[in-house]
């Protein structure tokens, strides 16, 4: 996924969360390896099976996100909010 595409998805997610239209982020199976997602608002986002290897998720809001089967190997999760996130079968090695 290109940076421009990801930026559009994140902007729509923020609008959806603020009740201003937009839509919930559906990043199921997306290749986000090494992506810069610092401070990203991904609350309740669909990230099932996403490749987030080495992604920078510092201080990202992933509260309630669906991360089932996501690959989070070596992802930087410092300060990330994962409360209520579904991490079933997620790979968190060295995260």
C-alpha positions as CSV (number, residue, x, y, z in Angstrom):
1,X,0.0,0.0,0.0
2,X,1.4,3.4,-1.0
3,X,1.8,6.2,1.5
4,X,-0.8,8.2,-0.3
5,X,-3.4,5.4,-0.1
6,X,-2.6,4.8,3.6
7,X,-2.9,8.6,4.3
8,X,-6.4,8.5,2.7
9,X,-7.5,5.5,4.7
10,X,-6.2,7.2,8.0
11,X,-8.0,10.5,7.2
12,X,-11.3,8.7,6.5
13,X,-10.8,6.7,9.7
14,X,-10.4,9.9,11.7
15,X,-13.5,11.5,10.1
16,X,-15.5,8.3,10.9
17,X,-14.3,8.4,14.5
18,X,-15.2,12.1,14.8
19,X,-18.7,11.4,13.4
20,X,-18.0,13.5,10.3
21,X,-18.6,10.9,7.7
22,X,-15.5,9.0,6.5
23,X,-15.4,5.3,7.1
24,X,-13.8,2.7,9.4
25,X,-10.4,1.7,8.3
26,X,-10.4,-1.7,6.6
27,X,-6.7,-2.7,6.3
28,X,-7.3,-6.5,6.4
29,X,-4.4,-8.2,4.8
30,X,-2.7,-4.9,4.0
31,X,1.1,-4.9,3.5
32,X,2.2,-2.2,6.0
33,X,5.7,-3.6,6.6
34,X,7.9,-0.8,8.0
35,X,5.1,1.8,7.8
36,X,5.3,4.9,9.9
37,X,2.1,4.8,11.9
38,X,3.3,6.9,14.9
39,X,0.3,8.5,16.6
40,X,-2.1,6.9,14.1
41,X,-5.8,6.8,15.1
42,X,-6.7,3.2,14.3
43,X,-9.3,2.7,17.0
44,X,-11.7,-0.2,16.1
45,X,-9.9,-0.5,12.7
46,X,-9.9,-3.8,10.8
47,X,-6.3,-5.0,10.6
48,X,-6.9,-8.8,10.4
49,X,-3.9,-10.5,8.8
50,X,-2.1,-7.3,8.1
51,X,1.7,-7.3,7.7
52,X,3.0,-4.8,10.2
53,X,6.5,-6.2,10.5
54,X,8.8,-3.5,11.7
55,X,6.1,-0.9,11.6
56,X,6.4,2.2,13.9
57,X,3.2,2.2,16.0
58,X,4.5,4.3,18.8
59,X,1.6,6.0,20.6
60,X,-0.9,4.7,18.0
61,X,-4.5,4.3,19.2
62,X,-5.3,0.7,18.4
63,X,-8.0,0.4,21.1
64,X,-10.5,-2.2,20.0
65,X,-8.7,-2.8,16.7
66,X,-9.1,-6.3,15.1
67,X,-5.5,-7.5,14.8
68,X,-6.3,-11.2,14.5
69,X,-3.5,-13.0,12.7
70,X,-1.6,-9.8,12.1
71,X,2.2,-9.9,11.8
72,X,3.6,-7.5,14.3
73,X,7.1,-8.9,14.5
74,X,9.7,-6.2,15.5
75,X,6.9,-3.6,15.5
76,X,7.5,-0.6,17.8
77,X,4.5,-0.6,20.1
78,X,5.9,1.7,22.8
79,X,3.1,3.8,24.2
80,X,0.5,2.2,21.9
81,X,-3.0,1.8,23.3
82,X,-4.0,-1.8,22.7
83,X,-6.9,-1.9,25.2
84,X,-9.6,-4.2,24.0
85,X,-7.7,-5.1,20.8
86,X,-8.1,-8.6,19.4
87,X,-4.7,-10.1,19.2
88,X,-5.6,-13.7,18.6
89,X,-3.0,-15.5,16.6
90,X,-1.1,-12.2,16.1
91,X,2.7,-12.6,15.9
92,X,4.3,-10.3,18.4
93,X,7.8,-11.7,18.3
94,X,10.3,-9.0,19.3
95,X,7.6,-6.4,19.3
